[in-house]
Amino acid sequence: MIEELFPSKSFYATFAVFFDYPNDPLHARLIARMTGCDIKCIHRQLCRLSGSGVIEPLQAGREKRYRLRPAFPLIREFTEFFRSTRDLRSYRGQCPLSDPLELLEDLLAEIEESGEDGAGE
């Protein structure tokens, strides 16, 4: 719904990821996995965002990572915008859990089962 306000859904998703993880230097492939967008689209959006001064590239060996540029003049306003719309946002690359505790219950059940199997031998 909110993504309709932006030029493309891949731009919105790429832009939003940086405000969801503001202190993390992000790699293009990670953003593509998270958002479910094609890597070529992500590279185009990263060029657009770095050209406008929202993000800055960081060289880590042969890898290029990106992070929010702290000196960007509208960072406070965009931070507030993306914070207030976080509940409306979902990334195509993520499978939402119907019940977050369900995952923990499944993990605990697996641990208990593996402990019981190991104790009987």
Wavefront OBJ file of the C-alpha trace (Angstrom):
o trace
v 0.000 0.000 0.000
v 2.639 2.547 1.059
v 4.982 1.363 -1.718
v 2.536 2.829 -4.263
v 3.780 6.305 -3.257
v 7.263 5.530 -4.623
v 8.392 5.197 -8.258
v 8.717 1.396 -7.985
v 8.243 -1.333 -5.439
v 11.928 -2.282 -5.672
v 12.913 1.320 -4.899
v 10.608 1.412 -1.880
v 11.864 -1.944 -0.563
v 15.525 -1.010 -1.048
v 15.010 2.404 0.534
v 13.072 0.963 3.501
v 15.666 -1.732 4.278
v 18.229 0.921 5.123
v 15.901 2.460 7.681
v 14.967 -0.939 9.122
v 18.687 -1.680 9.621
v 20.224 1.812 9.917
v 23.548 0.785 11.469
v 24.278 -2.213 9.257
v 26.335 -2.004 6.081
v 24.213 -3.968 3.600
v 25.317 -5.940 0.563
v 23.215 -5.896 -2.628
v 22.629 -9.671 -2.530
v 21.389 -9.497 1.045
v 18.951 -6.737 0.104
v 17.767 -8.797 -2.876
v 17.189 -11.834 -0.640
v 15.347 -9.802 1.981
v 13.120 -7.936 -0.422
v 12.580 -10.674 -2.996
v 13.595 -8.219 -5.741
v 15.856 -9.025 -8.657
v 19.529 -8.216 -8.030
v 19.667 -5.996 -11.151
v 16.790 -3.895 -9.802
v 18.567 -3.628 -6.460
v 21.766 -2.423 -8.144
v 19.793 0.255 -10.035
v 18.132 1.424 -6.829
v 21.446 1.463 -4.949
v 22.915 3.697 -7.671
v 19.895 5.988 -7.420
v 20.082 6.168 -3.605
v 23.840 6.715 -3.482
v 23.616 9.334 -6.250
v 21.041 11.262 -4.248
v 23.199 11.079 -1.117
v 20.884 8.913 0.996
v 23.374 6.054 1.283
v 27.108 5.771 0.940
v 29.125 2.895 -0.496
v 31.738 1.161 1.635
v 34.423 -1.026 0.135
v 35.012 -4.248 2.112
v 37.699 -6.094 0.185
v 36.143 -6.918 -3.169
v 32.627 -6.445 -1.827
v 30.735 -3.202 -1.914
v 28.363 -2.564 0.962
v 26.069 0.366 1.561
v 24.807 2.189 4.629
v 22.765 5.244 5.440
v 24.750 8.443 5.157
v 24.448 10.141 8.564
v 24.891 13.594 6.998
v 21.866 13.190 4.693
v 19.710 16.274 5.427
v 16.356 14.440 5.589
v 17.516 11.400 7.545
v 15.453 12.311 10.628
v 12.255 12.758 8.604
v 12.712 9.517 6.639
v 13.617 7.644 9.828
v 10.342 8.755 11.379
v 8.388 7.932 8.216
v 9.778 4.417 7.878
v 9.484 3.788 11.620
v 5.809 4.733 11.600
v 5.072 2.589 8.507
v 7.069 -0.475 9.606
v 3.919 -2.447 10.491
v 2.493 -1.814 7.018
v 5.625 -3.105 5.306
v 6.483 -6.667 4.446
v 9.243 -7.860 2.194
v 8.491 -10.387 -0.495
v 11.574 -12.394 0.463
v 10.359 -12.941 4.005
v 7.713 -15.441 5.045
v 5.719 -13.904 7.864
v 5.032 -16.167 10.815
v 1.430 -16.483 11.812
v 2.522 -16.889 15.425
v 6.096 -15.883 16.364
v 6.027 -18.185 19.396
v 5.265 -21.130 17.113
v 8.874 -21.123 15.884
v 10.217 -21.212 19.453
v 7.831 -24.002 20.418
v 8.951 -26.068 17.413
v 12.614 -25.515 18.279
v 12.059 -26.528 21.910
v 10.164 -29.630 20.806
v 13.066 -30.638 18.539
v 15.567 -30.143 21.362
v 13.456 -32.213 23.745
v 13.063 -34.994 21.164
v 16.788 -35.105 20.414
v 17.559 -35.161 24.153
v 15.155 -38.070 24.750
v 16.586 -40.060 21.813
v 20.144 -39.532 23.027
v 19.298 -40.514 26.645
v 17.811 -43.859 25.646
v 20.939 -45.112 23.845
l 1 2 3 4 5 6 7 8 9 10 11 12 13 14 15 16 17 18 19 20 21 22 23 24 25 26 27 28 29 30 31 32 33 34 35 36 37 38 39 40 41 42 43 44 45 46 47 48 49 50 51 52 53 54 55 56 57 58 59 60 61 62 63 64 65 66 67 68 69 70 71 72 73 74 75 76 77 78 79 80 81 82 83 84 85 86 87 88 89 90 91 92 93 94 95 96 97 98 99 100 101 102 103 104 105 106 107 108 109 110 111 112 113 114 115 116 117 118 119 120 121
